[in-house]
Amino acid sequence: MKNVSRIIPCYAADTSGVCSALYELSGMTVVHDASGCNSTYATHDEPRWEDKRSDIYISALTEMDAIMGNDEKFINDTVSAAKDRKPLFMTVCGSPMPMMTGVDFDAVAEEIEKRSGIRTFAMHTNGTRSYIEGADEAFAAVVREYARPLEKIKNGVDVLGLTPLDFKLGSDVSIKKWLCENGFETVMTLAMGDTLESVKKAAAAEVSLVVSAAGLSAAKYLKNEYDIPYICGVPTGRAFSRKLADALKNGEKIAYPLSQTPDVLVIGESIQALSIASSLTEELGISANAVCTLPCDEEIRNGAFKADCEEDIEALLSELSPETVIADPFYKYILPEDTRLVALPHFAFSGRCFERDLKDIINTDIGELIK
């Protein structure tokens, strides 16, 4: 059966992507789902919940509410919570059951905004797609809503697509440090270590750095609306980090040196995997490529392999027979027998299982990564 995970887990869902993307922006996110499911979005897929509070609520959808289409309870409860919490904005999003019953989230969001007087966004999640798609929609929504024309900040950079689903906590600090060392000023890091006030200044940047596919729609909007070019890449490895800094200064898209017969394959989120593979080639002379297992634009993929489900990943690994695979530890269960695994935990894939082993890969020695 196609698209069934028999051995490895699936990635975090689109609803978790929304919750993660908006976690630090002082809004309120309400997921239309059954009682108890909040733990999935707010704890299992979110490492910040232990020391940083965020308003993430579950509507406690009951079987009878779903069958009878009782949207009024969802609307009333959300408005009531908004009066207590007074968020800067609100977001409503869905799960599998509202998808099956056909809840109109645009209409629900409009009614909530009318009654509460607080800007309310509808996210079109259903719990069956990946976190990339949810976060991408959320980032694009807040940028469209709050970014306004401003005087440009010299060498100002917007960092887009930054969430702990893909990056270890503290990576936002590492990226800001790297940008500063290369003569740039960080305008915003959407959305780790940042606030909604920074989003309002997004149009002041001269260039955007897209560090995951979740930031691509926001980057395209800023390009179309404010003529801000965007570069896709993660500053990992010394040589590739220098190349990426040069690309940001010139506003030119970066080329990834990829091999179609690689000795090393990097599996994971597309931009991060491509950056690591390119760093291995440019710094250590290793033939490498990436396997994009999550949704990504063709302009990002740019010669990388694409495999959407477990059986396709297994088939690709069998065909290419790489000497080494860099991936989340859970991938070891589907690797060819003689393939070496270099563990690079991915929170969106294995959650808290390997949280202690998460690595900050920003501007680090790539040789240390593959020891």
C-alpha positions in Angstrom: 0.0 0.0 0.0 1.5 3.4 -1.0 2.3 6.1 1.5 2.1 3.8 4.5 4.8 4.1 7.2 5.5 0.5 8.3 8.8 1.0 10.0 9.8 4.7 10.3 7.6 7.4 11.8 5.9 10.1 9.8 6.8 13.8 10.1 4.9 16.2 12.3 1.6 17.3 10.7 0.6 20.7 9.2 -1.3 21.7 12.3 1.9 21.3 14.4 3.6 23.5 11.7 1.1 26.3 12.4 1.5 26.0 16.2 5.3 26.1 15.9 5.5 28.9 13.4 3.3 31.2 15.5 4.5 30.1 19.0 6.5 33.2 19.9 4.5 35.9 18.2 2.0 36.6 21.0 -1.0 35.4 19.1 -3.6 32.7 20.1 -3.8 29.5 18.1 -7.0 27.4 18.3 -7.0 23.9 16.8 -10.4 22.4 16.1 -9.9 18.9 17.4 -10.8 16.5 20.1 -10.0 17.1 23.8 -6.6 15.8 24.7 -5.0 16.3 21.3 -3.3 19.6 22.5 -0.5 17.5 23.8 0.4 16.5 20.2 0.8 20.0 19.0 2.0 21.8 22.1 4.3 19.2 23.7 5.2 16.3 21.4 6.0 18.6 18.5 7.1 21.6 20.6 10.3 21.7 22.7 9.7 25.3 23.9 6.6 24.6 26.1 8.6 23.8 29.2 10.1 27.3 29.6 8.1 29.6 27.3 4.3 29.9 27.4 2.2 30.2 24.3 -1.6 30.4 23.9 -2.4 27.1 22.0 -5.9 25.8 22.6 -8.0 22.8 21.5 -11.7 23.3 20.8 -12.5 19.9 22.5 -14.6 18.8 19.5 -17.1 16.1 20.5 -18.6 13.4 18.3 -22.0 15.1 18.5 -20.6 18.5 17.6 -18.9 17.0 14.6 -22.0 15.2 13.4 -24.4 18.1 14.0 -22.0 20.7 12.6 -22.1 22.8 15.9 -19.6 25.5 14.9 -21.3 27.9 17.3 -19.6 26.3 20.3 -16.2 26.6 18.6 -16.8 30.2 17.8 -18.1 31.2 21.3 -15.3 29.4 23.2 -12.7 31.0 21.0 -14.1 34.5 21.5 -14.4 33.9 25.3 -10.8 32.8 25.5 -9.7 35.8 23.5 -11.4 38.2 26.0 -9.4 36.5 28.8 -6.1 36.2 27.0 -6.2 39.4 24.8 -3.8 38.1 22.1 -2.4 40.3 19.4 -4.1 38.1 16.8 -5.8 34.7 16.5 -5.4 31.7 14.3 -7.9 28.9 13.8 -6.9 25.6 12.1 -8.2 22.1 11.6 -7.5 18.4 12.0 -8.8 15.3 10.2 -12.4 15.4 11.6 -13.2 19.0 10.6 -11.8 18.1 7.2 -14.2 15.2 6.9 -17.2 17.3 8.0 -16.3 20.2 5.8 -15.8 23.0 8.3 -15.5 26.4 6.6 -12.5 27.9 8.5 -12.6 31.1 6.5 -16.2 31.8 7.6 -15.4 30.7 11.2 -12.4 33.1 11.3 -14.4 35.9 9.9 -17.2 35.4 12.5 -14.6 35.2 15.4 -12.9 38.4 14.2 -16.3 40.2 13.9 -17.3 39.2 17.5 -13.9 39.7 19.2 -12.5 42.6 17.3 -9.2 40.8 17.0 -7.6 40.0 13.7 -8.2 36.3 13.0 -6.5 34.1 10.4 -7.9 30.9 9.0 -5.3 28.2 8.4 -6.3 25.4 6.0 -4.7 22.5 7.8 -6.2 19.0 8.1 -3.6 17.0 10.0 -2.8 14.9 7.0 -0.1 17.0 5.4 3.4 17.8 6.7 4.5 20.5 9.1 6.2 22.4 6.2 2.9 23.2 4.6 1.3 24.4 7.8 4.2 26.6 8.8 4.6 27.9 5.3 0.9 29.1 5.3 1.3 30.6 8.8 4.5 32.5 8.0 3.1 33.9 4.8 -0.1 35.0 6.5 1.6 37.1 9.2 4.0 38.6 6.7 1.2 39.6 4.4 -0.8 41.0 7.2 1.9 43.0 9.1 4.8 43.9 6.8 4.6 47.5 5.6 6.9 49.7 3.4 9.8 51.0 5.4 13.2 52.6 4.7 15.8 50.0 4.0 18.3 48.9 6.6 21.7 48.6 5.1 22.7 44.9 4.8 19.5 44.0 6.6 18.4 40.4 6.5 15.1 38.6 7.1 15.6 35.0 8.2 12.6 32.9 7.2 11.4 29.4 8.0 13.1 29.1 11.4 11.4 26.7 13.8 12.6 24.2 16.4 10.9 21.5 14.3 14.0 21.8 12.1 16.6 23.6 14.2 17.9 23.1 17.7 16.9 25.7 20.2 19.5 28.4 20.2 20.1 28.2 16.4 18.5 31.6 16.1 21.2 33.1 18.2 23.9 31.3 16.1 22.4 32.6 12.9 22.3 36.2 14.2 25.9 35.8 15.3 27.0 34.5 11.9 25.1 37.3 10.1 26.8 39.9 12.4 30.2 38.4 11.8 29.6 38.8 8.0 28.5 42.4 8.2 24.8 41.9 8.2 22.1 43.2 10.5 19.2 40.9 11.4 15.8 42.4 10.8 13.8 39.4 11.9 14.2 35.6 12.5 10.8 34.3 11.7 10.0 32.8 14.1 12.5 31.8 16.8 13.8 34.5 19.2 11.5 37.1 17.7 8.3 39.1 18.1 5.5 40.4 16.0 7.1 43.9 16.1 10.0 42.5 14.0 7.6 41.1 11.4 6.2 44.6 11.0 9.8 45.7 10.0 10.3 42.8 7.5 10.1 45.1 4.4 13.1 47.0 5.7 15.5 44.1 4.8 17.6 44.2 1.7 17.6 40.4 1.3 15.9 37.3 2.8 17.6 34.1 3.9 15.3 31.1 3.6 16.5 28.4 6.0 13.7 25.9 5.4 11.0 25.3 2.8 8.5 26.6 5.4 9.8 30.2 4.7 9.4 30.1 0.9 5.9 31.6 0.5 6.8 34.5 2.8 10.0 35.0 0.9 8.2 35.1 -2.4 5.6 37.6 -1.1 8.4 39.9 0.1 10.1 39.6 -3.3 6.9 40.4 -5.2 5.7 43.1 -2.9 8.9 44.8 -1.8 11.5 43.6 -4.3 13.5 41.8 -1.6 15.5 39.0 -3.2 15.8 35.7 -1.3 18.5 33.1 -1.0 17.9 29.5 0.1 20.5 27.9 2.4 21.6 27.1 5.9 25.1 28.4 6.9 26.6 25.0 7.8 30.3 24.2 7.3 32.9 26.9 7.0 33.2 26.9 3.2 29.5 26.7 2.4 28.8 29.4 5.0 31.2 31.8 3.3 29.6 31.0 -0.1 26.2 31.7 1.4 27.3 35.0 2.9 28.7 36.1 -0.5 25.3 35.1 -2.1 23.5 37.3 0.4 25.7 40.2 -0.3 25.2 39.9 -4.1 21.5 39.0 -3.9 22.2 36.0 -6.2 20.8 32.5 -5.8 23.2 29.9 -4.7 24.2 26.8 -6.6 24.4 23.5 -4.8 27.2 21.2 -6.1 25.5 17.8 -6.1 26.5 14.3 -7.3 24.1 11.9 -9.0 26.3 9.0 -7.8 26.9 10.1 -4.2 29.0 8.5 -1.6 27.0 10.4 1.0 23.3 11.0 1.1 21.7 13.5 3.5 18.0 12.8 4.3 15.6 15.4 5.7 14.2 18.9 5.2 15.2 20.0 1.7 17.2 23.3 2.3 19.0 21.9 5.3 19.9 18.6 3.6 21.1 20.4 0.4 23.2 22.8 2.5 24.9 19.9 4.4 25.5 17.9 1.2 27.0 21.0 -0.5 29.2 21.7 2.5 30.5 18.1 2.4 31.5 18.6 -1.3 33.0 22.0 -1.0 34.8 21.6 2.2 35.8 17.9 2.2 35.6 17.0 -1.5 33.0 14.3 -0.8 30.5 13.4 -3.5 27.1 14.0 -1.8 23.5 14.7 -2.5 20.3 15.2 -0.6 17.0 13.2 -0.4 14.1 15.6 0.0 11.5 13.7 2.0 9.2 16.7 2.6 7.4 19.1 0.2 9.7 21.5 -1.5 9.6 23.8 -4.5 11.4 22.6 -7.7 13.7 25.7 -7.5 14.9 24.5 -4.1 15.4 20.8 -5.1 17.7 21.7 -8.0 19.1 18.3 -8.6 18.4 16.6 -5.3 16.6 13.4 -5.1 12.9 13.3 -4.1 11.2 10.5 -2.1 7.9 11.1 -0.4 7.2 7.8 1.4 9.0 5.0 3.1 9.0 2.5 0.2 10.3 5.2 -2.2 13.1 6.1 0.3 14.0 2.4 0.6 14.0 1.9 -3.1 16.2 5.0 -3.7 18.7 3.9 -1.0 18.9 0.4 -2.5 19.5 1.9 -6.0 22.2 4.4 -5.0 23.9 2.2 -2.3 25.6 5.1 -0.6 28.5 4.5 1.8 27.1 6.9 4.3 23.7 8.3 5.1 23.2 11.4 7.3 19.7 11.3 8.8 17.6 11.0 11.9 18.5 7.9 13.9 15.2 6.2 13.1 16.3 5.9 9.4 18.7 3.2 10.4 15.9 0.7 10.2 15.5 1.0 6.4 19.2 1.5 5.4 20.9 -1.1 3.2 22.9 -3.5 5.2 26.4 -2.1 4.6 25.5 1.6 4.8 26.9 3.7 7.7 24.5 6.0 9.5 25.6 9.4 10.8 22.9 10.4 13.2 21.4 13.9 12.9 18.2 14.0 14.9 15.3 15.9 13.4 12.7 17.0 15.9 9.9 17.0 13.4 10.6 13.4 12.7 11.5 11.7 16.0 10.3 14.3 18.5 11.8 14.1 22.0 13.3 10.6 21.4 16.7 12.0 20.5 16.3 15.6 21.8 19.5 15.4 23.9 21.5 14.7 20.7 20.1 17.6 18.6 23.0 19.6 17.0 23.4 23.2 16.2 24.8 23.0 12.7 25.1 26.8 12.1 28.6 27.7 10.8 30.2 24.6 12.3 33.0 22.4 11.2 31.3 20.0 8.8 34.0 17.3 9.4 32.8 17.1 13.1 29.3 16.3 11.8 30.3 13.1 10.0 32.7 11.6 12.5 
